[in-house]
Amino acid sequence: MTVDALKDQLVTLLIDKLEVKGEVTPEIPFTELELDSLVLLEFSVLLEQRYSVEIPEEDLLGAGDIAGVASLVLARQDSATTRA
């Protein structure tokens, strides 16, 4: 999967599954989207279910935006594949 495809999927998750309102793009910081801890927790669970990676809420905040989360997902998937 490409980074751009993953970014698009993550934006769709935020809009469709977590009902985040307003303009959502991969580069808009989570702070501007006003995501609370419950939404980030739900996002973390969705990431684990869909992409088989664990990304705690703190790491999501640290990633800062969808682009950062996409990088984390791909890196952790790659790491898991390398270990297997």
C-alpha positions as CSV (number, residue, x, y, z in Angstrom):
1,M,0.0,0.0,0.0
2,T,1.3,3.5,-0.8
3,V,1.5,6.2,1.7
4,D,-0.9,8.4,-0.2
5,A,-3.5,5.5,-0.4
6,L,-3.1,5.0,3.4
7,K,-3.6,8.7,4.1
8,D,-6.8,8.7,2.1
9,Q,-8.1,5.7,4.0
10,L,-7.2,7.3,7.3
11,V,-9.0,10.5,6.4
12,T,-12.0,8.5,5.4
13,L,-11.9,6.6,8.8
14,L,-11.9,9.9,10.7
15,I,-14.8,11.3,8.7
16,D,-17.0,8.2,8.2
17,K,-16.4,6.1,11.3
18,L,-15.4,8.7,13.9
19,E,-17.6,11.5,12.5
20,V,-14.9,14.2,12.6
21,K,-16.4,17.4,11.2
22,G,-14.9,20.1,9.1
23,E,-12.1,19.9,6.6
24,V,-10.0,16.9,7.1
25,T,-6.8,16.5,5.2
26,P,-3.6,14.5,5.9
27,E,-1.7,17.7,6.8
28,I,-4.2,19.3,9.3
29,P,-2.9,18.9,12.8
30,F,-5.0,16.9,15.2
31,T,-5.1,20.0,17.5
32,E,-6.9,22.0,14.8
33,L,-9.4,19.1,14.3
34,E,-10.1,19.3,18.1
35,L,-9.9,15.5,18.6
36,D,-10.5,14.6,22.1
37,S,-9.0,11.6,23.9
38,L,-12.0,9.4,23.3
39,V,-11.8,9.9,19.5
40,L,-8.1,9.2,19.6
41,L,-8.7,6.0,21.5
42,E,-11.3,4.9,19.0
43,F,-9.0,5.8,16.2
44,S,-6.2,3.7,17.8
45,V,-8.6,0.7,18.1
46,L,-9.7,1.1,14.4
47,L,-6.0,1.2,13.3
48,E,-5.3,-2.1,15.2
49,Q,-8.4,-3.8,13.7
50,R,-7.8,-2.7,10.1
51,Y,-4.0,-2.6,9.9
52,S,-2.9,-5.0,12.7
53,V,-0.7,-2.4,14.4
54,E,-0.8,-1.0,17.9
55,I,-0.5,2.7,18.1
56,P,-1.3,4.1,21.5
57,E,-3.1,7.4,21.9
58,E,0.1,9.2,23.0
59,D,1.8,8.1,19.8
60,L,-1.1,9.3,17.7
61,L,-0.8,12.7,19.4
62,G,2.9,12.7,18.8
63,A,2.4,11.9,15.1
64,G,0.5,15.2,14.9
65,D,-1.6,14.6,11.8
66,I,-2.8,11.9,9.4
67,A,0.4,12.0,7.4
68,G,2.4,11.2,10.6
69,V,0.0,8.4,11.5
70,A,0.3,6.9,8.0
71,S,4.1,6.8,8.5
72,L,3.7,5.2,11.9
73,V,1.3,2.5,10.5
74,L,3.6,1.6,7.6
75,A,6.7,1.6,9.8
76,R,5.1,-0.7,12.4
77,Q,3.7,-3.0,9.7
78,D,7.2,-3.2,8.1
79,S,8.7,-3.9,11.5
80,A,6.2,-6.6,12.2
81,T,6.9,-8.2,8.8
82,T,10.6,-8.1,9.4
83,R,10.3,-9.9,12.8
84,A,8.0,-12.6,11.4
